[in-house]
Amino acid sequence: MNQKKSREPPKVTGLSPKEGHPGTKVTIRGENLGINAKDLHGLTICGVNCVLLAEWISPSKIVCRTTNCRGTGDVIVSTKSAGVGTCTVKFRSVQFLPNPLQECPIWVDESAFFDRHLTTIHRPSSPLQGGPDDPLGLSVESASVLSDEELTSMFPMGSGNLAHKNFEPVWYLIENHGSTSFDDLKKGLAHIQKQSSSLKTEGPQTFIKSNLGTFMNCQDILAAFASHLPSQRQKRFKARSNTEVWINNLQTPTNESTAIHGSLVTHEPLGVPLPEVGEDQEEGEEVTPRGYTLEILEESLIQCNENAQRIFKSVLHRKDRADSTRNALNVLNRFKFLFHLPITIERNIRKGDYEVVINDYERARQLFSETEVSVFKKVYEEVEKRIVELRVQLKEKLMELPSTLDEQKKLIRYLVELEAPGDPGWDCIRNQQQWLLKLLQKCKDDHLQLDQQNNPEPTSVTLRAKSHHTRNRSEGKDSPPQRVLLLEELVDVLQLTLPDLCKLGQSYFSASIVAEAGGKDMNIDRNKEKNFRQMVTEVTVLFANLVRAAFLPDSLCKLRKEDRAKYGFWSDTRQEGAAGAWLPPCVRSVRSVLGSMAALDVPSSALDHVHSLVADLRVHCMETLFKEAKEDIRGLHTRETWVLQMDDHGGITSLPVLFESMVVDVVQHLQEVVSVEKAGERDIFSDYDVQRKTVTLTSDILKAFAGCLEQLAFMGETEADTHRLRLSEAQMRIPVSLFQSAEDSLPSMEQCLVIVLSNCNHVSQFVIPNLVEQFKKQGYPCMLEMERNAQEAYIELDEKIFEAYCEQKTDPLVGALEPGLYAGHFDWSDCPTPKVVRPYIKEAVMAAVGIHAEVHAIAPAFMPRVMARVLEAIADEMARLMGCITEFSQTGAIHARLELATMEHALTAYRNAGTSDSFKEALDGVPEISSAEHKRLLEDLQVVFQNEMRFQLSCFTTDSSDSNSFY
């Protein structure tokens, strides 16, 4: 009491909202509204206690819902700690009457609003006296345009009452909106549609959420009633049972007179009265019936019983038989599910409704598996026999392949739910893996047999291989080799079956095969996961080794002989011609397998085998294509037409262009092969051995054209004749070149050397750098080394061809100098005074002019180089010849110096240090001319020579300034 008085009483200072209909959530704010929820003792709103609907939030805030209170009143809060409080604000309860379809969270007394005389009216009308809200949202008119009799005649079975089951909207509109305009009716329609959409969006869930506390209170009250009523019922039952026991103790019949119990209890049989107990007789005293003894009464009862047995014996027997039959029929009807189950199982098995069979069997097993009734046992045994047959049938169907993954999962689930012996899931996985291995081996055997028979048409190929084969034949291409068809079929088989095997294994070990259908749990042996990974690896190893045996037989040389034999021995790939063209599609196919396996989450060991196969196959493809291209380039000499195509650098034939296009085609064809396309795929150029092999292959393919040029430059007479014959056959299709004529379509040997030298120069200067750039773009390694190797080959070839050409041109020229020097038995010690330059000098100059013209017409860039070599040969020979002369006369000296000076001056444009030294050496062996007259004669004769040979000498001066050296 002291503690309660020490606290100030609760005080309500604010309400939100201050008015509302029953069920409104009111937020009460004030002071000292309780220490906690247990301290809140009472809460009255307008005199109605609402504490059960109150929620204490804090000492200054309470949330409560109003009940069925009326009028305006105070909100009083009372607590255990401070007593009854006060209120400074008022709450006004608004009278609430919901319409017939409106939801309401409280009980509303509607008796005051209903018309009590509705039953006396001859027609139904609206049930609300004050009238509910109009459904159209419009004001209801007081008078109807038609009378009640007219409305009744128009709608005999209808009513204008909204709550009536035969409600007629037209009646309602005539009665309440007879004078309403059409626009207002349209607004009313929009109002109804809006109300309907709001009900659909909000619905009863929103109403329940906002009034959840009211529903919970109702639930608690109903639960209390439910718990209280059984105890009351039990008490009444005990009282009634005690009374019945007491009455039965008073009226218990004899054992032998049960059949006529009613008559013995309620009547006096055979005129014998029941014994009576006198009022004054004491308890326990023997009572004797009047005129009869107990023996007579007993005899009479026995006789009555016998008569009753004799009269009703047949009736009772028939009744027993009828009851037995009825009971049997009841049993058959009650347990017809079990009796019909065997035939039902057979019917559903034939239809394939295995799930129905499983459900029926599960139900029967739960009900009758442990029954002791012989009839039920016999029927259940028949059910079990059919289930055993179904298990065998499903197991056989599960082992039949090929089959879809969904079908396999379904059959496994059926067997698990039927509790089939063993492990159906694992048996299916093992069976499918063995079937896949046999299928891969069968593909190998079929194609290997066709390969040995040299039969291009396969008997067992996949759809993709067949379409691929047909497409190639329609395009005019050769049929693919059997090893290519084998790979395509192996890839198809693996991509079609391995995903199902992996997915089946994943579903098996995750126990999702049965769990997805909500069936029984599977007993999974986790030790089998390792075996499953080995099984998948075994499949990939077989696939990889079959491909290796067909394309990379050397990679299997480390296997034992018996292991190697099961992968097959194929014919040499070199016998198949241009088999390299099929290798890039093969690499693409194996890469697709690698991508499919990576998406399946297969074991890393299996992926490693396929990764290794892809890398080796890529290297093999690159090597094969480069070698085939190398052989094709070596054979380009047969396609030489000797038709020159002139440009700023000279003339070349079509071979350099063909060579460049062939190499570029090979590089582009290998672009997909050498590049890394898949994540985790190995870069083949990262391996040192592959780098060295790549450098060798690329160098060889570039140097192969040098061999082709060399073969053209130094072909013999037989080859020249064959080449000439081929050119004559194609003469009509090839334009005539500079050197071609009707009689001779092949240039001379010297001209061929110049043309080949020009081609070699063009390849070295332009083609090789371009090809090196192409290799670099594709990521080929060690390109500097490869370029250096190729350039060395072409430099060597250039020197060889140049020496051969110079030898063929200078040998006749140099060989004619010595005979010309001593022509006419010329004697240097006794010779006449020279009048002109001797003819052999002019012949040598004319030979040099011929060489110049030949080189200039084909490759002007080589002219300084060739002419320098010609001048060097002439100078060396003249120096040798002059050194061999032992004695010169004065006129002989004039002859020698005149001839040396004219020769040196004619070819002065191509003079170098070597030629100058040679001419100086020759002049050193000739005596000096001391006479001025002789010197003037020497000069005059030189001028005469230059004037006579001006036209011939002009070729050496006209182009000398425009020509550039090759090196």
Secondary structure, 3 states (H helix, E strand, C coil): CHHHHHCCCCEEEEEECCEECCCCEEEEEEECCCCCCCCEEEEEECCEECHHHEEEEECCEEEEECCCCCEEEEEEEEECCCEECEECCEEEECCCCCCCCCCCCCCCCCHHHECCCHHHCCCCCCCECCCCCCCCCCCCCCCCCCCHHHHHHHCCCCECCCCCCCECHHHHHHHHCCCCCHHHHHHHHHHHHHHHHHHHHHHHHHHHHHCHHHHHHHHHHHHHHHHHHHHHHHHHHHHHHHHHHHHHHHCCCCCCCCCCHHHHHHCCHHHCCCCCCCCCCCCCCCCCCCCCCHHHHHHHHHHHHHHHHHHHHHHHHHHHHHHHHHHHHHHHHHCHHHHHHHHHHHHHHHHCCHHHHHHHHHHHHHHHCCCCCHHHHHHHHHHHHHHHHHHHHHHHHHHCCCCCHHHHHHHHHHHHHCCCCCCHHHHHHHHHHHHHHHHHHHHHHHHHHHHHCCCCCCCCCCHHHHHHHHHHHHCCCCCCCHHHHHHHHHHHHHHHHHHHHHHHHHHHHCCHHHHCCCCCCCCCCCCHHHHHHHHHHHHHHHHHHHHHHHHCHHHHCCCCHHHHHCCCCCCCHHHHCCHHHHHHHHHHHHHHHHHHHHHCCCCHHHHHHHHHHHHHHHHHHHHHHHHHHHHHHHHHHHHCCCCCEEECCEEECCHHHHHHHHHHHHHHHCHHHHCCCCCCCCCHHHCHHHHHHHHHHHHHHHHHHHHHHHHHHCCCHHHHHHHHHHHHHCCCCCCCCCCCCCCCCCCCHHHHHHHHHHHHHHHHHHHHHHHHHHHHHCCCCCHHHHHHHHHHHHHHHHHHHHHHHHHHHHHHHHHCHHHHHCCCCCCCCCCCCCCCCCHHHHHHHHHHHHHHHHHHHHCHHHHHHHHHHHHHHHHHHHHHHHHHCCCCCHHHHHHHHHHHHHHHHHCHHHCCHHHHHHHHHHHHCCCCCCCHHHHHHHHHHHHHHHHHCHHHHHHHHHCCCCCCCCC
